[in-house]
Amino acid sequence: RERRKWTPEDDIFLISSWLNTSKDAVVGNEQRSGDFWSRIAAYFEASKESQATGGDCEQREPHHCKQHWHRNNDLVSKFCGAYEAATREKSSGQNDNDVLKLAHQIFYNNHQKKFTLEHAWKELRNDQKWCDLATAKHPSSKKRKCEDVGDSSASQATENKRPPGVKASSKKKVAGENSLNGFQSIWTIKQQDLLIKERLSKMSLLDSLLGKKEPLAEHEEALKKKLIDDLISS
């Protein structure tokens, strides 16, 4: 039988499976590559089954998942570079859609083919785990630390016209804002830690259900579906 082509929906399921498996610290550190991709293939199949509305759900072998992931990952990484270049060239009258169109044009000029994985790029571009790995692989590609940079000469001229009291007050205000931002950052990190622990707990429970050799009971099937839905939507 001819193997079914990968659809955009399949790409999203594969990305979700990869992200969920990669964020499991125990799996990432202790499992070999073959086991890692077997786990991803199992998540992929379970995710597809939970969303299936009827018909045959084709199983993807671990090496198929690995090959397709690396192909897509390479193209998405290249498009990230094109988008970063387009962002640097953004003028004041351009919006996000203009930047995206320019990124597609830059990608085509660089690689002589159209970028057709925008759906995958949207899923991955803001994921911290994927961004960290992409940055480690391409250390020369650095994230923009801020979107808008003011005209330094104009701001300096304005600052020189201020009375000393106003300038000192501004410094004190900035220091207070920095302190507040520090507390907010700590709280954000704690919230992220709690979310990660909750995700790992759900993944561990789902893994135990997927690993059962005997048929699952009705309540276990319902729990499996709920866990998969939660992991995909988070």
N, CA and C atoms as a LAMMPS dump frame, in Angstrom:
ITEM: TIMESTEP
0
ITEM: NUMBER OF ATOMS
702
ITEM: BOX BOUNDS ff ff ff
-5.0000000000000000e+02 5.0000000000000000e+02
-5.0000000000000000e+02 5.0000000000000000e+02
-5.0000000000000000e+02 5.0000000000000000e+02
ITEM: ATOMS id mol type element x y z
1 1 1 N 0.835 -1.198 0
2 1 2 C 0 0 0
3 1 3 C 0.873 1.253 0
4 2 1 N 0.487 2.23 -0.798
5 2 2 C 1.271 3.46 -0.886
6 2 3 C 1.157 4.251 0.418
7 3 1 N 2.301 4.701 0.899
8 3 2 C 2.304 5.435 2.159
9 3 3 C 1.623 6.786 2.005
10 4 1 N 0.774 7.112 2.953
11 4 2 C 0.029 8.366 2.916
12 4 3 C 0.965 9.552 3.167
13 5 1 N 0.717 10.644 2.441
14 5 2 C 1.556 11.83 2.604
15 5 3 C 1.263 12.504 3.944
16 6 1 N 2.26 13.233 4.414
17 6 2 C 2.095 13.985 5.656
18 6 3 C 1.251 15.226 5.37
19 7 1 N 0.235 15.448 6.179
20 7 2 C -0.624 16.618 6.045
21 7 3 C -0.201 17.673 7.069
22 8 1 N -0.653 18.925 6.897
23 8 2 C -0.366 19.933 7.925
24 8 3 C -0.833 19.503 9.312
25 9 1 N -1.979 18.801 9.368
26 9 2 C -2.466 18.301 10.655
27 9 3 C -1.491 17.285 11.244
28 10 1 N -0.942 16.414 10.38
29 10 2 C 0.059 15.447 10.843
30 10 3 C 1.286 16.172 11.393
31 11 1 N 1.695 17.235 10.701
32 11 2 C 2.854 18.011 11.152
33 11 3 C 2.631 18.552 12.561
34 12 1 N 1.419 19.071 12.803
35 12 2 C 1.103 19.634 14.122
36 12 3 C 1.132 18.55 15.195
37 13 1 N 0.578 17.378 14.887
38 13 2 C 0.61 16.267 15.845
39 13 3 C 2.052 15.838 16.129
40 14 1 N 2.885 15.807 15.09
41 14 2 C 4.283 15.412 15.275
42 14 3 C 5.022 16.434 16.132
43 15 1 N 4.772 17.709 15.874
44 15 2 C 5.403 18.766 16.669
45 15 3 C 4.995 18.647 18.132
46 16 1 N 3.695 18.447 18.366
47 16 2 C 3.203 18.3 19.735
48 16 3 C 3.839 17.092 20.415
49 17 1 N 3.965 15.997 19.682
50 17 2 C 4.585 14.786 20.241
51 17 3 C 6.048 15.029 20.579
52 18 1 N 6.758 15.723 19.683
53 18 2 C 8.181 16.008 19.916
54 18 3 C 8.354 16.932 21.114
55 19 1 N 7.541 17.987 21.183
56 19 2 C 7.663 18.942 22.283
57 19 3 C 7.349 18.281 23.618
58 20 1 N 6.275 17.488 23.656
59 20 2 C 5.906 16.822 24.91
60 20 3 C 6.988 15.856 25.371
61 21 1 N 7.561 15.108 24.433
62 21 2 C 8.601 14.135 24.782
63 21 3 C 9.899 14.831 25.155
64 22 1 N 10.253 15.899 24.441
65 22 2 C 11.5 16.614 24.715
66 22 3 C 11.464 17.316 26.057
67 23 1 N 10.27 17.728 26.504
68 23 2 C 10.16 18.449 27.77
69 23 3 C 10.153 17.517 28.975
70 24 1 N 10.124 16.215 28.717
71 24 2 C 10.243 15.235 29.8
72 24 3 C 11.728 15.059 30.098
73 25 1 N 12.207 15.677 31.182
74 25 2 C 13.645 15.693 31.475
75 25 3 C 14.22 14.296 31.627
76 26 1 N 13.455 13.381 32.249
77 26 2 C 13.942 12.014 32.46
78 26 3 C 14.153 11.323 31.127
79 27 1 N 13.168 11.448 30.251
80 27 2 C 13.273 10.825 28.926
81 27 3 C 14.423 11.422 28.145
82 28 1 N 14.523 12.75 28.167
83 28 2 C 15.554 13.421 27.387
84 28 3 C 16.956 13.04 27.808
85 29 1 N 17.15 12.773 29.104
86 29 2 C 18.496 12.502 29.6
87 29 3 C 18.867 11.028 29.578
88 30 1 N 17.878 10.12 29.718
89 30 2 C 18.201 8.719 29.939
90 30 3 C 17.895 7.799 28.766
91 31 1 N 17.036 8.217 27.851
92 31 2 C 16.665 7.323 26.769
93 31 3 C 17.566 7.493 25.558
94 32 1 N 17.813 6.389 24.867
95 32 2 C 18.577 6.426 23.637
96 32 3 C 17.716 6.996 22.525
97 33 1 N 18.369 7.356 21.408
98 33 2 C 17.661 7.988 20.296
99 33 3 C 16.524 7.121 19.775
100 34 1 N 16.783 5.806 19.637
101 34 2 C 15.748 4.913 19.125
102 34 3 C 14.526 4.882 20.017
103 35 1 N 14.763 4.812 21.341
104 35 2 C 13.657 4.812 22.29
105 35 3 C 12.92 6.15 22.266
106 36 1 N 13.689 7.214 22.101
107 36 2 C 13.11 8.561 22.054
108 36 3 C 12.108 8.677 20.91
109 37 1 N 12.497 8.224 19.712
110 37 2 C 11.612 8.332 18.554
111 37 3 C 10.486 7.311 18.601
112 38 1 N 10.694 6.191 19.259
113 38 2 C 9.601 5.237 19.462
114 38 3 C 8.528 5.859 20.346
115 39 1 N 8.974 6.578 21.345
116 39 2 C 8.038 7.257 22.249
117 39 3 C 7.26 8.341 21.497
118 40 1 N 7.965 9.09 20.651
119 40 2 C 7.299 10.128 19.859
120 40 3 C 6.265 9.506 18.924
121 41 1 N 6.634 8.392 18.276
122 41 2 C 5.699 7.71 17.37
123 41 3 C 4.459 7.236 18.128
124 42 1 N 4.652 6.77 19.364
125 42 2 C 3.519 6.315 20.178
126 42 3 C 2.604 7.48 20.533
127 43 1 N 3.198 8.619 20.908
128 43 2 C 2.4 9.808 21.206
129 43 3 C 1.652 10.271 19.963
130 44 1 N 2.346 10.227 18.815
131 44 2 C 1.733 10.659 17.555
132 44 3 C 0.5 9.813 17.251
133 45 1 N 0.659 8.497 17.355
134 45 2 C -0.446 7.59 17.042
135 45 3 C -1.607 7.791 18.017
136 46 1 N -1.284 7.925 19.308
137 46 2 C -2.335 8.119 20.312
138 46 3 C -3.065 9.441 20.091
139 47 1 N -2.315 10.481 19.708
140 47 2 C -2.925 11.786 19.448
141 47 3 C -3.852 11.722 18.253
142 48 1 N -3.397 11.036 17.198
143 48 2 C -4.222 10.899 15.994
144 48 3 C -5.502 10.131 16.303
145 49 1 N -5.375 9.067 17.091
146 49 2 C -6.547 8.254 17.429
147 49 3 C -7.549 9.048 18.258
148 50 1 N -7.048 9.898 19.165
149 50 2 C -7.95 10.662 20.031
150 50 3 C -8.726 11.716 19.253
151 51 1 N -8.165 12.164 18.117
152 51 2 C -8.811 13.198 17.31
153 51 3 C -9.529 12.631 16.094
154 52 1 N -9.409 11.324 15.873
155 52 2 C -9.984 10.711 14.668
156 52 3 C -11.502 10.774 14.707
157 53 1 N -12.077 11.077 13.527
158 53 2 C -13.533 11.151 13.412
159 53 3 C -14.087 9.984 12.616
160 54 1 N -13.246 8.985 12.379
161 54 2 C -13.665 7.828 11.584
162 54 3 C -12.647 7.542 10.515
163 55 1 N -12.639 6.318 10.011
164 55 2 C -11.692 5.957 8.966
165 55 3 C -10.423 5.385 9.547
166 56 1 N -9.55 4.949 8.668
167 56 2 C -8.313 4.29 9.075
168 56 3 C -7.277 5.32 9.479
169 57 1 N -6.653 5.111 10.632
170 57 2 C -5.61 6.012 11.114
171 57 3 C -4.256 5.349 10.871
172 58 1 N -3.513 5.858 9.91
173 58 2 C -2.253 5.22 9.529
174 58 3 C -1.2 5.394 10.616
175 59 1 N -0.492 4.323 10.897
176 59 2 C 0.569 4.363 11.894
177 59 3 C 1.86 4.829 11.245
178 60 1 N 2.579 5.696 11.946
179 60 2 C 3.87 6.18 11.458
180 60 3 C 4.982 5.495 12.249
181 61 1 N 5.931 4.918 11.532
182 61 2 C 7.054 4.257 12.188
183 61 3 C 7.994 5.304 12.794
184 62 1 N 8.737 4.926 13.851
185 62 2 C 9.653 5.881 14.481
186 62 3 C 10.627 6.527 13.502
187 63 1 N 11.194 5.736 12.554
188 63 2 C 12.169 6.331 11.636
189 63 3 C 11.498 7.275 10.649
190 64 1 N 10.199 7.046 10.335
191 64 2 C 9.465 7.986 9.486
192 64 3 C 9.276 9.315 10.221
193 65 1 N 8.919 9.221 11.506
194 65 2 C 8.754 10.428 12.322
195 65 3 C 10.068 11.201 12.417
196 66 1 N 11.157 10.464 12.625
197 66 2 C 12.468 11.1 12.757
198 66 3 C 12.867 11.812 11.472
199 67 1 N 12.722 11.127 10.324
200 67 2 C 13.094 11.723 9.044
201 67 3 C 12.263 12.962 8.745
202 68 1 N 10.939 12.865 8.971
203 68 2 C 10.059 13.994 8.661
204 68 3 C 10.33 15.162 9.603
205 69 1 N 10.586 14.86 10.875
206 69 2 C 10.881 15.921 11.836
207 69 3 C 12.146 16.684 11.441
208 70 1 N 13.212 15.959 11.131
209 70 2 C 14.475 16.625 10.807
210 70 3 C 14.353 17.455 9.531
211 71 1 N 13.591 16.955 8.551
212 71 2 C 13.382 17.728 7.325
213 71 3 C 12.639 19.031 7.639
214 72 1 N 11.529 18.92 8.363
215 72 2 C 10.737 20.102 8.7
216 72 3 C 11.505 21.049 9.608
217 73 1 N 12.222 20.479 10.575
218 73 2 C 12.971 21.292 11.526
219 73 3 C 14.028 22.135 10.819
220 74 1 N 14.7 21.551 9.833
221 74 2 C 15.72 22.272 9.077
222 74 3 C 15.103 23.441 8.303
223 75 1 N 13.962 23.191 7.657
224 75 2 C 13.309 24.235 6.868
225 75 3 C 12.759 25.345 7.761
226 76 1 N 12.169 24.97 8.895
227 76 2 C 11.628 25.972 9.816
228 76 3 C 12.756 26.824 10.398
229 77 1 N 13.885 26.203 10.72
230 77 2 C 15.036 26.953 11.235
231 77 3 C 15.526 27.969 10.209
232 78 1 N 15.564 27.558 8.948
233 78 2 C 15.986 28.474 7.881
234 78 3 C 14.991 29.616 7.716
235 79 1 N 13.695 29.305 7.856
236 79 2 C 12.697 30.368 7.722
237 79 3 C 12.782 31.334 8.9
238 80 1 N 13.142 30.833 10.076
239 80 2 C 13.339 31.719 11.229
240 80 3 C 14.423 32.747 10.927
241 81 1 N 15.485 32.293 10.252
242 81 2 C 16.54 33.216 9.855
243 81 3 C 16.035 34.249 8.869
244 82 1 N 15.194 33.812 7.918
245 82 2 C 14.619 34.736 6.939
246 82 3 C 13.69 35.733 7.624
247 83 1 N 12.92 35.26 8.596
248 83 2 C 11.99 36.144 9.308
249 83 3 C 12.755 37.158 10.156
250 84 1 N 13.843 36.707 10.756
251 84 2 C 14.673 37.621 11.551
252 84 3 C 15.256 38.713 10.666
253 85 1 N 15.706 38.325 9.46
254 85 2 C 16.241 39.305 8.514
255 85 3 C 15.151 40.273 8.066
256 86 1 N 13.944 39.759 7.83
257 86 2 C 12.825 40.612 7.418
258 86 3 C 12.438 41.581 8.527
259 87 1 N 12.523 41.121 9.772
260 87 2 C 12.195 41.978 10.912
261 87 3 C 13.184 43.135 11.022
262 88 1 N 14.456 42.859 10.753
263 88 2 C 15.468 43.92 10.805
264 88 3 C 15.232 44.972 9.726
265 89 1 N 14.64 44.562 8.605
266 89 2 C 14.402 45.484 7.5
267 89 3 C 13.042 46.17 7.586
268 90 1 N 12.278 45.876 8.615
269 90 2 C 10.926 46.431 8.748
270 90 3 C 10.969 47.946 8.86
271 91 1 N 10.145 48.611 8.064
272 91 2 C 10.049 50.068 8.116
273 91 3 C 8.835 50.465 8.946
274 92 1 N 8.717 51.752 9.247
275 92 2 C 7.664 52.219 10.151
276 92 3 C 6.261 51.977 9.609
277 93 1 N 6.108 51.947 8.292
278 93 2 C 4.776 51.778 7.714
279 93 3 C 4.358 50.339 7.507
280 94 1 N 5.222 49.394 7.854
281 94 2 C 4.926 47.983 7.612
282 94 3 C 4.3 47.318 8.839
283 95 1 N 3.419 46.351 8.586
284 95 2 C 2.827 45.582 9.678
285 95 3 C 3.395 44.166 9.683
286 96 1 N 2.875 43.324 10.565
287 96 2 C 3.4 41.959 10.699
288 96 3 C 3.217 41.139 9.423
289 97 1 N 2.101 41.362 8.73
290 97 2 C 1.872 40.632 7.477
291 97 3 C 2.905 40.999 6.419
292 98 1 N 3.297 42.28 6.397
293 98 2 C 4.325 42.72 5.45
294 98 3 C 5.661 42.043 5.755
295 99 1 N 5.975 41.944 7.047
296 99 2 C 7.222 41.288 7.456
297 99 3 C 7.199 39.816 7.055
298 100 1 N 6.049 39.167 7.254
299 100 2 C 5.921 37.747 6.909
300 100 3 C 6.088 37.533 5.405
301 101 1 N 5.486 38.415 4.605
302 101 2 C 5.624 38.312 3.145
303 101 3 C 7.084 38.481 2.731
304 102 1 N 7.768 39.442 3.362
305 102 2 C 9.176 39.67 3.049
306 102 3 C 10.019 38.462 3.453
307 103 1 N 9.675 37.838 4.583
308 103 2 C 10.403 36.644 5.035
309 103 3 C 10.269 35.518 4.015
310 104 1 N 9.068 35.336 3.47
311 104 2 C 8.857 34.323 2.428
312 104 3 C 9.707 34.637 1.197
313 105 1 N 9.781 35.911 0.859
314 105 2 C 10.571 36.316 -0.311
315 105 3 C 12.061 36.062 -0.08
316 106 1 N 12.538 36.396 1.123
317 106 2 C 13.949 36.17 1.459
318 106 3 C 14.26 34.678 1.431
319 107 1 N 13.356 33.868 1.992
320 107 2 C 13.553 32.412 1.992
321 107 3 C 13.652 31.889 0.564
322 108 1 N 12.751 32.352 -0.293
323 108 2 C 12.758 31.885 -1.69
324 108 3 C 14.049 32.306 -2.393
325 109 1 N 14.482 33.529 -2.157
326 109 2 C 15.718 34.012 -2.789
327 109 3 C 16.934 33.214 -2.327
328 110 1 N 16.918 32.802 -1.062
329 110 2 C 18.069 32.076 -0.508
330 110 3 C 18.096 30.603 -0.898
331 111 1 N 16.912 29.995 -1.035
332 111 2 C 16.849 28.538 -1.209
333 111 3 C 16.168 28.092 -2.498
334 112 1 N 15.708 29.053 -3.304
335 112 2 C 15.105 28.749 -4.616
336 112 3 C 13.892 27.834 -4.514
337 113 1 N 13.135 27.949 -3.44
338 113 2 C 11.881 27.21 -3.307
339 113 3 C 11.008 27.914 -2.275
340 114 1 N 9.7 27.67 -2.383
341 114 2 C 8.761 28.309 -1.477
342 114 3 C 8.76 27.613 -0.115
343 115 1 N 8.502 28.401 0.919
344 115 2 C 8.369 27.847 2.264
345 115 3 C 6.908 27.481 2.482
346 116 1 N 6.638 26.203 2.697
347 116 2 C 5.259 25.708 2.801
348 116 3 C 4.918 25.193 4.197
349 117 1 N 5.737 25.531 5.174
350 117 2 C 5.53 25 6.528
351 117 3 C 5.229 26.107 7.533
352 118 1 N 4.482 27.112 7.089
353 118 2 C 4.161 28.215 7.987
354 118 3 C 3.396 27.724 9.214
355 119 1 N 2.562 26.701 9.028
356 119 2 C 1.809 26.136 10.158
357 119 3 C 2.755 25.559 11.216
358 120 1 N 3.849 24.941 10.769
359 120 2 C 4.83 24.377 11.704
360 120 3 C 5.637 25.491 12.366
361 121 1 N 5.988 26.495 11.581
362 121 2 C 6.745 27.642 12.109
363 121 3 C 5.964 28.343 13.216
364 122 1 N 4.661 28.533 13.028
365 122 2 C 3.837 29.203 14.034
366 122 3 C 3.783 28.399 15.332
367 123 1 N 3.835 27.076 15.222
368 123 2 C 3.804 26.227 16.415
369 123 3 C 5.123 26.27 17.182
370 124 1 N 6.233 26.386 16.457
371 124 2 C 7.555 26.24 17.074
372 124 3 C 8.215 27.558 17.463
373 125 1 N 7.923 28.627 16.763
374 125 2 C 8.715 29.858 16.888
375 125 3 C 8.746 30.431 18.304
376 126 1 N 7.676 30.244 19.078
377 126 2 C 7.621 30.805 20.426
378 126 3 C 7.806 29.76 21.524
379 127 1 N 8.139 28.531 21.139
380 127 2 C 8.363 27.499 22.152
381 127 3 C 9.792 27.591 22.681
382 128 1 N 9.936 27.769 23.987
383 128 2 C 11.247 28.016 24.581
384 128 3 C 12.206 26.847 24.374
385 129 1 N 11.694 25.61 24.524
386 129 2 C 12.55 24.429 24.369
387 129 3 C 13.128 24.374 22.96
388 130 1 N 12.267 24.575 21.96
389 130 2 C 12.725 24.505 20.57
390 130 3 C 13.692 25.651 20.264
391 131 1 N 13.376 26.846 20.75
392 131 2 C 14.243 28.001 20.503
393 131 3 C 15.623 27.803 21.119
394 132 1 N 15.668 27.222 22.331
395 132 2 C 16.956 26.971 22.985
396 132 3 C 17.799 25.998 22.169
397 133 1 N 17.17 24.942 21.657
398 133 2 C 17.898 23.955 20.857
399 133 3 C 18.342 24.55 19.529
400 134 1 N 17.476 25.372 18.922
401 134 2 C 17.823 25.999 17.648
402 134 3 C 18.977 26.971 17.822
403 135 1 N 18.976 27.707 18.95
404 135 2 C 20.053 28.654 19.224
405 135 3 C 21.366 27.92 19.49
406 136 1 N 21.286 26.78 20.195
407 136 2 C 22.486 25.985 20.472
408 136 3 C 23.082 25.428 19.182
409 137 1 N 22.202 25.078 18.24
410 137 2 C 22.663 24.526 16.966
411 137 3 C 23.249 25.608 16.078
412 138 1 N 22.661 26.824 16.167
413 138 2 C 23.135 27.952 15.36
414 138 3 C 23.447 29.113 16.299
415 139 1 N 24.584 29.068 17.003
416 139 2 C 24.885 30.084 18.01
417 139 3 C 24.982 31.494 17.46
418 140 1 N 25.229 31.632 16.152
419 140 2 C 25.342 32.971 15.581
420 140 3 C 23.996 33.656 15.471
421 141 1 N 22.921 32.869 15.562
422 141 2 C 21.576 33.427 15.455
423 141 3 C 21.109 33.832 16.84
424 142 1 N 21.088 35.114 17.108
425 142 2 C 20.712 35.612 18.426
426 142 3 C 19.345 36.27 18.368
427 143 1 N 18.619 36.148 19.469
428 143 2 C 17.29 36.737 19.52
429 143 3 C 17.407 38.25 19.694
430 144 1 N 16.429 38.947 19.108
431 144 2 C 16.363 40.377 19.314
432 144 3 C 15.868 40.624 20.728
433 145 1 N 16.626 41.403 21.477
434 145 2 C 16.279 41.627 22.869
435 145 3 C 15.132 42.624 23.011
436 146 1 N 14.941 43.513 22.045
437 146 2 C 13.851 44.465 22.122
438 146 3 C 13.355 44.768 20.729
439 147 1 N 12.087 45.102 20.617
440 147 2 C 11.481 45.339 19.317
441 147 3 C 11.77 46.752 18.829
442 148 1 N 11.658 47.698 19.704
443 148 2 C 11.782 49.092 19.293
444 148 3 C 12.961 49.742 19.987
445 149 1 N 13.812 50.367 19.215
446 149 2 C 14.957 51.085 19.763
447 149 3 C 14.786 52.549 19.425
448 150 1 N 14.752 53.405 20.447
449 150 2 C 14.531 54.826 20.206
450 150 3 C 15.75 55.486 19.611
451 151 1 N 15.562 56.671 19.087
452 151 2 C 16.666 57.455 18.524
453 151 3 C 17.513 57.952 19.687
454 152 1 N 18.728 57.393 19.837
455 152 2 C 19.541 57.693 21.022
456 152 3 C 19.953 59.155 21.073
457 153 1 N 20.28 59.74 19.922
458 153 2 C 20.726 61.134 19.92
459 153 3 C 19.59 62.063 20.32
460 154 1 N 18.375 61.773 19.85
461 154 2 C 17.226 62.613 20.184
462 154 3 C 16.882 62.488 21.66
463 155 1 N 16.91 61.248 22.184
464 155 2 C 16.573 61.049 23.591
465 155 3 C 17.621 61.679 24.493
466 156 1 N 18.887 61.634 24.057
467 156 2 C 19.954 62.231 24.859
468 156 3 C 19.802 63.739 24.904
469 157 1 N 19.435 64.341 23.767
470 157 2 C 19.248 65.784 23.724
471 157 3 C 18.1 66.196 24.634
472 158 1 N 17.036 65.428 24.653
473 158 2 C 15.893 65.721 25.512
474 158 3 C 16.286 65.613 26.972
475 159 1 N 17.095 64.58 27.285
476 159 2 C 17.503 64.362 28.666
477 159 3 C 18.364 65.518 29.16
478 160 1 N 19.222 66.083 28.307
479 160 2 C 20.107 67.167 28.706
480 160 3 C 19.345 68.431 29.061
481 161 1 N 18.12 68.573 28.558
482 161 2 C 17.327 69.767 28.816
483 161 3 C 16.57 69.677 30.136
484 162 1 N 16.526 68.508 30.754
485 162 2 C 15.759 68.333 31.975
486 162 3 C 16.487 68.936 33.165
487 163 1 N 15.739 69.477 34.128
488 163 2 C 16.356 69.922 35.382
489 163 3 C 16.899 68.721 36.139
490 164 1 N 17.964 68.908 36.934
491 164 2 C 18.583 67.792 37.663
492 164 3 C 17.588 67.022 38.523
493 165 1 N 16.636 67.732 39.13
494 165 2 C 15.68 67.055 39.99
495 165 3 C 14.831 66.049 39.237
496 166 1 N 14.413 66.404 38.041
497 166 2 C 13.6 65.511 37.225
498 166 3 C 14.409 64.294 36.815
499 167 1 N 15.694 64.519 36.461
500 167 2 C 16.567 63.424 36.038
501 167 3 C 16.776 62.43 37.173
502 168 1 N 17.018 62.958 38.376
503 168 2 C 17.217 62.078 39.529
504 168 3 C 15.946 61.297 39.835
505 169 1 N 14.807 61.983 39.698
506 169 2 C 13.529 61.316 39.937
507 169 3 C 13.299 60.188 38.944
508 170 1 N 13.713 60.429 37.693
509 170 2 C 13.552 59.408 36.655
510 170 3 C 14.386 58.179 36.97
511 171 1 N 15.623 58.397 37.448
512 171 2 C 16.492 57.273 37.797
513 171 3 C 15.879 56.443 38.917
514 172 1 N 15.301 57.137 39.906
515 172 2 C 14.675 56.433 41.025
516 172 3 C 13.478 55.621 40.547
517 173 1 N 12.717 56.211 39.604
518 173 2 C 11.55 55.514 39.059
519 173 3 C 11.975 54.257 38.306
520 174 1 N 13.06 54.395 37.511
521 174 2 C 13.571 53.251 36.752
522 174 3 C 14.031 52.141 37.688
523 175 1 N 14.712 52.532 38.786
524 175 2 C 15.187 51.538 39.751
525 175 3 C 14.007 50.788 40.369
526 176 1 N 12.93 51.541 40.683
527 176 2 C 11.74 50.902 41.235
528 176 3 C 11.092 49.949 40.254
529 177 1 N 11.052 50.37 38.984
530 177 2 C 10.467 49.516 37.951
531 177 3 C 11.295 48.25 37.759
532 178 1 N 12.63 48.398 37.819
533 178 2 C 13.508 47.227 37.678
534 178 3 C 13.28 46.233 38.811
535 179 1 N 13.097 46.775 40.032
536 179 2 C 12.847 45.903 41.177
537 179 3 C 11.526 45.154 41.014
538 180 1 N 10.492 45.888 40.556
539 180 2 C 9.187 45.266 40.328
540 180 3 C 9.28 44.196 39.25
541 181 1 N 10.02 44.523 38.175
542 181 2 C 10.198 43.551 37.094
543 181 3 C 10.9 42.294 37.585
544 182 1 N 11.848 42.489 38.533
545 182 2 C 12.557 41.342 39.092
546 182 3 C 11.619 40.409 39.845
547 183 1 N 10.732 41.008 40.688
548 183 2 C 9.752 40.192 41.413
549 183 3 C 8.808 39.486 40.448
550 184 1 N 8.38 40.211 39.402
551 184 2 C 7.474 39.615 38.418
552 184 3 C 8.145 38.456 37.696
553 185 1 N 9.445 38.602 37.405
554 185 2 C 10.18 37.533 36.723
555 185 3 C 10.264 36.284 37.594
556 186 1 N 10.526 36.487 38.894
557 186 2 C 10.606 35.355 39.822
558 186 3 C 9.26 34.632 39.882
559 187 1 N 8.177 35.412 39.954
560 187 2 C 6.845 34.812 40.014
561 187 3 C 6.535 34.055 38.729
562 188 1 N 6.936 34.633 37.593
563 188 2 C 6.708 33.972 36.305
564 188 3 C 7.455 32.646 36.239
565 189 1 N 8.705 32.637 36.722
566 189 2 C 9.512 31.41 36.717
567 189 3 C 8.863 30.34 37.593
568 190 1 N 8.353 30.755 38.766
569 190 2 C 7.695 29.788 39.654
570 190 3 C 6.449 29.205 39.001
571 191 1 N 5.695 30.07 38.316
572 191 2 C 4.501 29.578 37.622
573 191 3 C 4.877 28.584 36.529
574 192 1 N 5.952 28.895 35.792
575 192 2 C 6.411 27.995 34.735
576 192 3 C 6.862 26.658 35.308
577 193 1 N 7.538 26.7 36.463
578 193 2 C 7.977 25.456 37.114
579 193 3 C 6.777 24.585 37.489
580 194 1 N 5.735 25.225 38.02
581 194 2 C 4.535 24.477 38.393
582 194 3 C 3.877 23.846 37.17
583 195 1 N 3.829 24.61 36.065
584 195 2 C 3.233 24.086 34.834
585 195 3 C 4.035 22.905 34.294
586 196 1 N 5.375 23.022 34.36
587 196 2 C 6.237 21.939 33.874
588 196 3 C 6.045 20.682 34.724
589 197 1 N 5.978 20.858 36.06
590 197 2 C 5.778 19.708 36.945
591 197 3 C 4.43 19.04 36.666
592 198 1 N 3.405 19.868 36.428
593 198 2 C 2.079 19.319 36.128
594 198 3 C 2.1 18.557 34.808
595 199 1 N 2.799 19.124 33.8
596 199 2 C 2.906 18.464 32.491
597 199 3 C 3.629 17.121 32.623
598 200 1 N 4.747 17.103 33.365
599 200 2 C 5.515 15.871 33.532
600 200 3 C 4.694 14.801 34.25
601 201 1 N 3.879 15.244 35.226
602 201 2 C 3.021 14.296 35.94
603 201 3 C 1.998 13.675 34.989
604 202 1 N 1.404 14.517 34.135
605 202 2 C 0.429 14.007 33.161
606 202 3 C 1.094 13.076 32.157
607 203 1 N 2.31 13.449 31.713
608 203 2 C 3.025 12.629 30.739
609 203 3 C 3.4 11.274 31.33
610 204 1 N 3.786 11.272 32.61
611 204 2 C 4.148 10.015 33.269
612 204 3 C 2.938 9.089 33.356
613 205 1 N 1.779 9.68 33.691
614 205 2 C 0.552 8.889 33.775
615 205 3 C 0.143 8.372 32.4
616 206 1 N 0.246 9.248 31.384
617 206 2 C -0.097 8.833 30.023
618 206 3 C 0.844 7.741 29.537
619 207 1 N 2.123 7.872 29.873
620 207 2 C 3.111 6.881 29.449
621 207 3 C 2.795 5.508 30.037
622 208 1 N 2.341 5.491 31.29
623 208 2 C 2.003 4.208 31.919
624 208 3 C 0.788 3.574 31.245
625 209 1 N -0.152 4.418 30.795
626 209 2 C -1.327 3.892 30.091
627 209 3 C -0.951 3.372 28.714
628 210 1 N -0.084 4.135 28.003
629 210 2 C 0.348 3.707 26.672
630 210 3 C 1.179 2.43 26.731
631 211 1 N 1.868 2.226 27.863
632 211 2 C 2.743 1.061 27.98
633 211 3 C 2.033 -0.222 28.377
634 212 1 N 0.756 -0.125 28.721
635 212 2 C 0.015 -1.333 29.104
636 212 3 C -0.201 -2.242 27.902
637 213 1 N 0.07 -3.52 28.084
638 213 2 C -0.092 -4.487 26.993
639 213 3 C -1.541 -4.965 26.871
640 214 1 N -2.238 -5.038 28.001
641 214 2 C -3.626 -5.489 27.95
642 214 3 C -4.536 -4.316 27.573
643 215 1 N -5.718 -4.605 27.025
644 215 2 C -6.663 -3.535 26.644
645 215 3 C -7.018 -2.668 27.847
646 216 1 N -7.167 -1.377 27.603
647 216 2 C -7.491 -0.456 28.684
648 216 3 C -8.971 -0.543 29.032
649 217 1 N -9.254 -0.338 30.316
650 217 2 C -10.649 -0.276 30.752
651 217 3 C -11.274 1.016 30.237
652 218 1 N -12.583 1.095 30.319
653 218 2 C -13.289 2.263 29.767
654 218 3 C -12.836 3.559 30.434
655 219 1 N -12.695 3.539 31.764
656 219 2 C -12.269 4.754 32.464
657 219 3 C -10.819 5.097 32.135
658 220 1 N -9.991 4.079 31.842
659 220 2 C -8.602 4.338 31.467
660 220 3 C -8.517 4.953 30.074
661 221 1 N -9.376 4.488 29.152
662 221 2 C -9.432 5.073 27.811
663 221 3 C -9.845 6.538 27.888
664 222 1 N -10.841 6.826 28.722
665 222 2 C -11.307 8.21 28.888
666 222 3 C -10.2 9.082 29.471
667 223 1 N -9.464 8.53 30.452
668 223 2 C -8.36 9.266 31.061
669 223 3 C -7.255 9.51 30.045
670 224 1 N -6.945 8.487 29.224
671 224 2 C -5.906 8.636 28.196
672 224 3 C -6.262 9.751 27.225
673 225 1 N -7.51 9.77 26.77
674 225 2 C -7.945 10.797 25.821
675 225 3 C -7.853 12.184 26.44
676 226 1 N -8.271 12.305 27.721
677 226 2 C -8.216 13.601 28.397
678 226 3 C -6.775 14.08 28.55
679 227 1 N -5.87 13.182 28.915
680 227 2 C -4.462 13.55 29.081
681 227 3 C -3.865 14.023 27.761
682 228 1 N -4.171 13.313 26.68
683 228 2 C -3.65 13.693 25.366
684 228 3 C -4.188 15.055 24.956
685 229 1 N -5.497 15.273 25.159
686 229 2 C -6.101 16.568 24.819
687 229 3 C -5.457 17.694 25.618
688 230 1 N -5.225 17.45 26.914
689 230 2 C -4.599 18.468 27.772
690 230 3 C -3.191 18.798 27.297
691 231 1 N -2.406 17.77 26.943
692 231 2 C -1.024 17.983 26.516
693 231 3 C -0.958 18.688 25.168
694 232 1 N -1.888 18.364 24.275
695 232 2 C -1.893 19.005 22.955
696 232 3 C -2.292 20.47 23.062
697 233 1 N -3.276 20.759 23.916
698 233 2 C -3.791 22.13 24.018
699 233 3 C -2.898 23.034 24.852
700 234 1 N -2.027 22.46 25.666
701 234 2 C -1.186 23.291 26.541
702 234 3 C 0.046 23.774 25.814
